[in-house]
Amino acid sequence: MISNALYSISIDLGRNSISKNNDSLEHMKYAQKQVSTVSNTLAEDKVSISKEAFSALNQKLQENTSETSKSTIETSINDKNIENIKKQMEALKQQINQLKYDKSEKADRMRRQLQNQVNALNASLLDLLGKKLSTI
């Protein structure tokens, strides 16, 4: 009796799993059909562009490329100028430090002149940094 009950339970479980497998199989077939339909539809969809629109697109791309290369060149030049100004400012500051302990009137005039040059270079540096920031 017990073995018959186990046998009938396993048959029932087998039937349930078969029906679940059939449902899964049906779902898989449905999904495969949907995928093929969608891929066929996508294959049929095409975009066409007129010759005028195509040439306008090419022209726009060329303009953007030339603007980008100009911007890159300007940035490179600005970077070099910034480095040159920094070096000049450092050299002027060293000259000012050399005149630091000289209390003569001539040394005082020279310090003021050198400091004015540092101030002018500082203004140029700020201008170049502003240009660099605006290109970023």
FENCOR-V824707 format. One record per run of one state. SS is the DSSP state (2 for helix, 1 for strand, 0 for the rest). FROM is the first residue (numbers start at 1). LEN is the number of residues. If there is no record, write none. Layout:
BEGIN
ss=<SS/SS>
from=<FROM/FROM>
len=<LEN/LEN>
END
This chain:
BEGIN
ss=<0/2/0/2/0/2/0>
from=<1/2/45/51/99/105/136>
len=<1/43/6/48/6/31/1>
END
